[in-house]
Amino acid sequence: MSQSFPFARRQLGAALACVALIALPLGARADDAAKGKIIAKRWCASCHVVSSDQTKGNSDAPSFSSIADDKLTPKTLKAFLSYPHPKMPDMNLSRNEIGDLVAYIRTLAR
């Protein structure tokens, strides 16, 4: 029996680690502004000016720096990007992608 005890402890430790991981909230991942910049250049740059190295965008679409300067909260921006709007195509972004995009926009505030 003494030889099986360490094995049982390892199994219990592994089971507890799995439970802890499952119990973490799904949104526990940190938003990544670098990934957000890639998303912005891929999906948003055809209408919005998304970075300082971009010279032209649609005149009806605000630049990302002006959106950042509007002092909108991350929660407000995430909610806006979660639902399609008449002038914006439904890009079907995941929650993580939206979080990354918002993190990038926030880096542009002056």
Buried (B, 14 or more C-beta within 10 A) or exposed (E): EEEEEEEEEEEEEEEEEEEEEEEEEEEEEEBBBEBBBBBBBEBBBEBBBBBEEBEEBEEEBBBBBEBBEEEBEBEEBBEBBEEEEEEBEEBEBEBBBBBBBBBBBBEBEE
